[in-house]
Structures are given as C-alpha cells and as structure tokens.
C-alpha cells in the first residue's frame, strides 16, 4: 500500500521524536485521514502527541462549505476542547495570535495539483507566518492526483491573489511537500521546514497516474468528488469565471460545462475543426443537466462532459486547460455575441474579471475574444511557460 506522510509519521517513532514535548497544530480537512480512514487529528492524539490547535482551509475543517467566498468561523472543538482556527474567514493569512497556539504546524491537506486550488496559497501563507513567528512547518505529503504533467501560462506579475500564489502554471505537477520547497526558495523564506515524504508513490503508474488506486478517494472539498474531476479541474475551474455552468447543482461538478441553449454537438465539431490534437486523451460526451442550485438553477442546460478516464484516457495526451480554452473559443466563433465572461467578485478580487484572476492575467481571455488568434498562438505562449516551470522545479521534486 502507498503510505502518505501521515501514515509514515504514525508508523515510525523516530519521525515523531522531534515532536515530543512540543505543541502541535494540524492544518486539515475531511481528506486528512490515515490509510484506515482515521482522521489525522485523532490519529496524532492517539499516538501521544500534544495537539493544541487545528486549522481549517477554504471549505472548513469539516469540509461543509459549498462554494467560493463562503466563510468559516473560528470555533472550539466540542469533543477535543481545542481551538479550530479558520484560514478562510475573517483572515486568510494566519494571525500572530493563531500562530501562538502551537510550536510545530503539521500541514496535511490533500491538494488537486492546480494553482487555483486555494490550499496551495494557504501553504504559502502558513510558511510566511511561520517565518515571521519563528515556528516550524512540516508537510505530511500526499499525492498530486493530477500527476506530473504541467500545463498553462505562468501567473503574470501583479496578478497575485488567493488563487494565484506566485508565478506558476495552472497545472503545476508538484506535491505540497515539493511546492513548499519551491516557495521557500522563490520567496527567500527563512523558516524551519520538513517534509514527511510518501512511500511507494509512483506518479507515472497506471491506472491512477498520480492517484494510487490502493487508497480511497475522499473529497478534499465538496465538489472534488472523483479522480476524473481532479484530472479535468485545471480546465473546468475556468468555468467559474464564465456564465457557463461548471455543474454545481448537479452530481458531477467541475467535470462538465453546460448552459441553456447551447448546441453541444456544434461546439464539439468546432473544437475538432480548430485544434483536434487538443482533444486527445479523453472522451467528450453530449449531456443535458438541470442544476438544482447555482448558475441556471432549474433550467435545462446542454453541454459536454469530460471523461478523463476509461480506455480512451491518455495521461500525457490529455490537456484539460487547452481543452476548456478551446471550448470557449468554439462558443465565441459560433456565437460571437455570447455573454461568456461573468463579471462578479471572485476570491476577494473586486476590480478584475474573474476569468483573468483565475488565469493569472488576461492572455487567455484575449486569445478567446480575438477572432484572428489561432490555437498555435496560445500553444506557443503556454508551451514556453510550461518548459520554463518544468526546468525551474526539477530540483524540488522528491519522487
């Protein structure tokens, strides 16, 4: 069985020894569990460690908050009697008071391998706070379920946000333990940092290609329900910046796109005409959905479902960011006046278009809206950024 960081910490007394006699805080959520599905906080306490606080990221320690900008309040755990601090409430950066609750912070969040998934930014903010307060951070490493492929343009200077921690592409290809090493180097942080690495993780191994199939999938956030979602997410997350439904209010959020009145077959055909090679590695299936909440609630929507699974799945040929960008381009070509870009506050950015915040700059939107722009134009820009990132993080890889 593949052992995650928490499993190795619990199994090896020598790894735990530096924690003896120190106050421990866990940064966790519902997917912070051991191989036998015991929550990490209970397992750490059972191992005799002095857990004095817990921290919850976006969606909360309980994982109960459904959507973006739905905040979680601080509380006291009624069973354990310890404070549970929210890193997605009144603050997103840990305060000095929060940091005073422990000496060592164990970061045990299951990530999706995507820049916009806010747990990666929470790690940066924790490292920065620990550096300022003289605290120690350990990442109990977990798999990147999207695996090693890298995709997307690098975040542009001035576009940093809670969904853009730094100049990385949308699909970054690292584990959280590896990302911590990059953060420390890139931002020149003086912080005590340690990774409890996984044992047996093989990111190139079929059929999981990042997710070990001997481990149970648990939603790290309410809409991250499947491995297929984790694979598609680097593309489908862009739907949050559009008027198209990403499937919230259906049972398969962030695995599809749909809206009333779309001609899904025509969109698919136009995508095939524009850049057939961007459709490789997956299967697109025409669907109809009626969301029960969120965008287009109660309305019949047509669209396409992205299957990054099954016999047609090719891990290295599948490019979710390009695929979703191509869908936008096809809609724009077929319906030039379609109201595609959603203008609303997105992750505490109030004066920028959400699609630009999501992509860390306006380049993708401008490419979609430019009738003269071709697939090769976006490919050239993204390809150069992907090569640069891959070379930059090579020395950070632990597996």
N, C-alpha and C positions, 0 to 999 in steps of 0.2 A: 504493500500500500504506500502511496505517496504521503510523506509526512510533511505537514505545514510547519511553520515556525512555532506555533503554539504547541503542537504535538511534540516537537523535539525539546522545547523548553521543559515540558512536563515530564518527559521521559528521562532526561539527563540531569542528575543533581548538580553536576559540575557547571552546567549552564546557568542554573538557578542560584548558585552560591553567591555571585556578586550582588544578588538582590536581597540576601538575608539581612534583616535588621533595618531595612530601608522602607520608606513609604512608597507604595506603588499606585499609579493611576492607570486605568485601562481606557484606551480610546477604541470603542467598539460599536457594533450594531448587530442586527439579528444573525448575520452570516459569520459572526465571530464565534465559531464553535470548534470543538475538537473533532477528531475522527469519529468518536462515538456520539457526536451531536450534543455534548455538554457545552453550555455556554462558557466562553473563556473566563468570564469573571468568576463563575462558580468553580471552575477547574483550578484557577490560580489560588483561590481561597482554600480549596481542599488540599492544595499542595503545601499549605502552610505559609504562603506569602501574605504580607500585610497590605492588603488592598484598601486604600483610604479614600479613593475617589474614582469616579468614572466620567468619561466624556462621550457625548454623542455628536455625530456629524450631521449634515443635512439628512432629513427624514427621521432623525432622532435615534437614540439608543435602542428604542423599541421598534424603529422602522415603520411607524404608523402614519407618518405624514405623506400624503399622496403626491403633492405637486410642488413645483418650484415656488420659492418665496412663501412657503407655509412654514412658519417658525415653530420651534420647540422651546418651551420654558425650562429654566433650571428647576430641579426638584431634589428631594431627598428620597432615596430608595426605601420604600416602606419595609422591605424584608431585611436588607443589609444595613440600613441606617447610615449609609454614606452619601455624600453629595453627588448628584449627577449633573454635570455642567453641560449646557448646550453650546455647541460651536456653530449653531445656525439659529440664533435667536436675537437677543439684544446685541450680541457680538459674534463675529466670525473668527476674529483673532483672539486667542486665549489671553485673558487679562492677568495682571500680576497676582491678583487675589486667587484666581483659579490655579495658577502655576504654583502657588504656595502650598497647595493641598498635597503635594507629593514630591518625592526626590527623583524618581525614575518614571518615565511615561512609556508605557507599552502600547505601541500603535498596531492594532490588529484588525484593520479594515480590509475587506475583500473589494478589490478595485475591478474596473472593466477595461483598463488599458487605454483610456481615452482622455485627452487633455480636459475636456469639458466636464467630465465626471468629477464632482467637486471634492471628492476625498483626496485627490492629488494636491489640490490647493490647501486643504486642511493640513496635510503633512508639512507643506512648506511653512505655513503659519505657525505650526507647533515647533518646528525646528528653529524658526526665528525667535519665538518666545523663549524657548529653552536656552538659546544662545545668550539672550539678554538677561535671563534669570539664573544662569549657571546650573541648569537642570540637565538631565540625561535623557536621551530618547533611544528606545530600542524598537525597531520594526520587527514584528513577528511575521515573517514573509509569507505571502500567499501567491498563487498563480496569477498570471495575466491571462485571463480566459480567451482573449483575442490573439494570444500568441506573439510571435516575434515580428510579423510584418509591420512596416512603418508606412503611414500614408497621410498626406495632406500638406498644406503650406504651413510654414512656421508662423507663429504669432508675431505680428509686427510691433515694433516699439511704440509705446503709447496706448496699446490695446490691452494691457494687463487688466485682469478682472478676477472675480471669484471663479470664473470658468476659464481663466487664462493665466496660469501661474507664472509663465515665462515663455521664452522663445522655443517652444516645442511644437511638433505637428499634432494634428488631431489624434492620430493613432500612433502612440509613442513606442510600443513594443517592449516596455520595461515592467518589472515588478515594482512594488512600492519600496522594497528594500534597495533596489538598484536606483530608483528615482531619488531616494534620499541622498545617495552618494553624489548624484548629479547636482541636486540642489545645493549641497554643501560646497561643491567645487564652483558652480556657476555664480552663486551669490556670496561666496567667500565667507561662509559662516564658521565661527569658532564654537563648535558645540560637541559635546561628548555623544557619540553616535555609534550604535551597534546594530547589526542585522543578525537575527537568528534565522539562518538560511533554511530552505526546504531540503528535504532528502528525497531523491528519486523523481524530481520534476523534470520531464522531458518535453519541452515546448514544441518540438518538431514531430512528436509521436502521434500517429493516427490511433483512434479516430478523434481524439479530443483536440489535438493541435493547440495546446495551451491549457486546456482544462483536463485534468486527469479523471478518466471515466470511472476510476475506483472510488471517487469521492462524490458525495451527494451535493447537488446544486441547491443552494438556499439563496433566495432573493437578497442581494445586498441593499436594494432599495425597492419600493413597492412595485415598480414597473419593470424590474430586471428579472423576469420570471423564467427565462430559458437561456441556454447556451446560444441558441440561434439569435436571440436578442443581443447578447454580448458581442457576437460577431458582426451583426448589422449596425450596431449602435453608432459607430464612428460616422456613418452616413445618416441614419434615421434621426439622430439627435438634431440635425439641422432643421428638421420639420418643425421644431419648437419655435423657430423664427419665421414660420410661414403661416398662411391661412389654411394650409392642408392639415388634416387630422393625422397625427402620428399614432393613432389607435388608443389614446386614453379614452376610457369609457367603453372599450372592448376588452376581450380577454387576452389580446396579444399586442399590447402596446409596444411601440418602437420596433416592430417587425414589419410594418406596412405603411403605406400612405394612401389617403383617400379623401374625397370631398364630393359634395353634391354636384352632379352634372358633368363630372369628368368622363372622358371616353378613354378608359384604361387601355383598350386594345390599340387605339390610335397612338397613345403615349408610348406604349411598348414598341410599336412599329417605328415611331420616330426615333426612339432611343437606339434601336437597331440600325437605322439609317445613318445616324450621326456618328456613333462610335461603337460598333458591335463588339470590339475587343474589351470594352469596359463592362460588358455584361457577362463575361466569362466567370466560371467558378461557382455559379449559383443558378437558381431557377426562379423566375418571376411568374406569379400566378394571379390571374384576374380574380378580384374579390368584390363582394358587396358587404358593407357593415352599416350598422345604425348605432352610433355611440350613445351610451346612456348618460354621459356627462361630458363636460369639457367642450371642445370645438364641435360644432354641427350636431349637438345633442338632439336626439330624436329624429334626425333626418337620414334618409337613405343616401349612403355615400358609395361611390365606386372608386376602385383603385387597384393597386398591385401589392401583393405580399411577397416579401423577400425570403426565399428559402436558402440559407447558407448551411445546408445540411443534406443528408441523403447521398445517393450515388453521384449526383451532379456536382457536389461540393468539391472545390479545389482550393485548398487553403491559400496557396500562393498566387493563384489567378484571381481570387475574389478581392475586389477593391470597393468597399462599401461607400467611401467618401466620393469617389468618382461616379459610382452608380447613382447615388442620390443627386449629385450635381447634374448628372445627365438627365435625370427625370425632370428637374427644374427647367433645364434648357429645352427639353422637348415640349413641356407645357407652354413655355414662353414662345416657342416657334409656332405652335399650333394655335395659341390664343394670346396674341401679343399684348392685349389689354387686361389679361387676367390679373386680379389683385392678389399677387403672390406673397409679398413681404408683409408680415404682421408688425405693426407699429405699436409697441406696448413696453412697459418697464420689464426688463429681463435681468434677473440676478443682480438687482440693485444698480443697474446701469440705466439711467433715465433719459439720456440725451443722445443715445446711439441706437441705430436699428439693431434689433435682436439678432438678425442673421449675421451682421458684421461682428457683433460681440462674440457670437458662437464661433465664428471662423477666425477671430483674432485679427480682423481687418476687412476692408471692403472688396478685396480682389475677387472672391468667388461670386458675390452678387453682381459685380460689374461685368464679369465674364458671362453670366447668365443673361443679363439685360442687353449686352452688346450683340446686335444681330450679325455683325461681321466676325465675331470671335468663334474660333473653332476648337474642337477637342484638343488638338495638338498644342494650342496656346496654354491651356490650363495644365496639360500634361507636362509641358516643358518647365513651367514655373514650379509645380509641385515636385516634379522629379528631382530638380536641383536641390530643393529644400530637404527632400527625403534623404538624398545622398549625404548632404551635409550633417543632418542629425544622426544618421546611422554611424558615420565616422566619429562624430563627437562623443557618442555614448558607448562606443565599443569597450572602452576601458572600465566602464561602470558595471558591465554585465557580470553576474555571479554564476550563471548557469550555461 
